[in-house]
Amino acid sequence: MIIAIEGAPGVGKSTTSAALGARGAQVIPEVNLLFGKAEGQLREWYYDRQVARWEMARLISRDRLAVLDGDLYQPLWFAWIYAAEGWPANAWAFDFYRRRIARGQMGFPDLYVLAHVAEATRRERMMAREMAHGRSEAAALAKTDRYARMVEPQRRFFAALGARFPGWVVEIETDRLETAVAAIQDAAGTAPPVAPAEALDFIEHWLGAHPARTDPPL
């Protein structure tokens, strides 16, 4: 089985993934952690790395739980959320994924987990992490504020995905790690099969029909 854990920075995606890893799952990190950040690469580079992550997950899932730390299709909804910042339209990206799905080179996870915590907690964690990485307080605050604009539209997107495909998306509070892991394991046992091409079509139509509205959460 393959699951993907998503959420805004600071919600505990990696911590939750690691907790599942400690119970026998194998975790596949985000692109930048797994392959390093690309400088001057063609735009296909990042998307091809998502294809590579899918292949890793597919092979791992033959004999154990594969956990994707971050969604393979993140470029689609990230560009939707930050379109006002000049992120390019998604037509090329949808075409890329559609071709790979048709060739059997890409699929979707069996279960999506949207991790969340109280916004004050998430901000505190993110600020601490950014400053630990050497950012000034002002720079850490600017980045934290920017990602605060992700929280609400991201939750709306995954709520829509879960409404269209009941049981495919579970929202998990990560403050209590043991409880979160147990809830994920329970949800994994009842997740329905979803046709990849149908899911991609839904995502494309839904993102095109709904503005992101990225005001920070209160």
ABEGO torsion letter per residue (X at the ends): XBBBBBEBBGAGAAAAAAAAAAAGBBBBBBAAAAAEBBBGBBAAAAAAAAAAAAAAAAAAAAABBBBBBEBAAAAAAAAAAAAAAGBBBAAAAAAAAAAAAAAGABBBBABBBBBBBBAAAAAAAAAAAAAAAGBBAAAAAAAAAAAAAAAAAAAAAAAAAAAABBGABBBBBAABAAAAAAAAAAAAAABBBBBAAAAAAAAAAAAAABBAGABBBX
